[in-house]
Amino acid sequence: MTDTTHPDQTGLPALQRYLTDNRKIIAWVNSAVIWNSDDQRSTADHFLVVTGIDTNNEIVHLNDPAPTMPTSRSP
């Protein structure tokens, strides 16, 4: 999901640009999606750190501060 009001500041192109510029990225996400759970939440409820992007395989590399998921990746 991206913010359509500011498309140049969100989405994969913005993440790539920020990482290239060595900026730190903290994302506010829906944990049910990231953890692939059956939870029916529909809003963001968890912070993650974006550490990289693999555009060839459409994977975003994440660092998850949650104790049970210290590092993970999600397509």
N, C-alpha and C positions, 0 to 999 in steps of 0.2 A: 504494500500500500504506500502511496506517495501523497504528498500534499500538492494538489493541483493548483493551488494559489501561487506557489513558489516552485515551479518545476525545476528550475536551475539549482535549487538548494536541497533537493531530495531525490531519491531514486538511485539506481546503480551508477549513472554517470557522475552524480555528485559524490557518491561514496568513493569512486575511483579517483576523482580529482582530490578529495580530501586526503586519502591515503598517500597519493603521490606527493602531496605537499607536507607529508609527515604530521598531519593533524590527527588528533585523537577523536574517535567517534564513539559516542554512547547512544545506543538505540533503545527506545521505549517500545516494547513489543508485547504481543499476546503470548504468554507462556504456553498455553495449550497448543498453539501452532508449532512453536520451537521444540517443545518436548514431545510432540506427536501424541498427545493424550486425548482421552475421550471427553475431557472437560468441555462444557458448552459455552465458555466465556466468549464474548465477542468484542472485548475491548482490551487495550494494552494494560498490563499489570506487572511488568517485569523489565528491568534494565539489563542490557548486554553491552559488551564492548566488541565492536567490529574490528577484526585484526587483519583481514585480507579478503580479496575477491578473486575467484577463478572464473573469468568470463567464458572460457572455453567449455567448462563443465557446468556453468551456471550455479556455482557454489559460493556462498558467503561464509567465510571463516569467522567464528565467534569465540569470545571468551566469556563464559557464563559464571558469575560470582556465586551462584546458588551452590550450596554444599554438595548436593547430589549430582550436579552437572558442571564440574569445573571447567571443562572445555568441550565444545561440541561444534558441529557444523550442520548447516541446513541448506537444502537446495532451494 
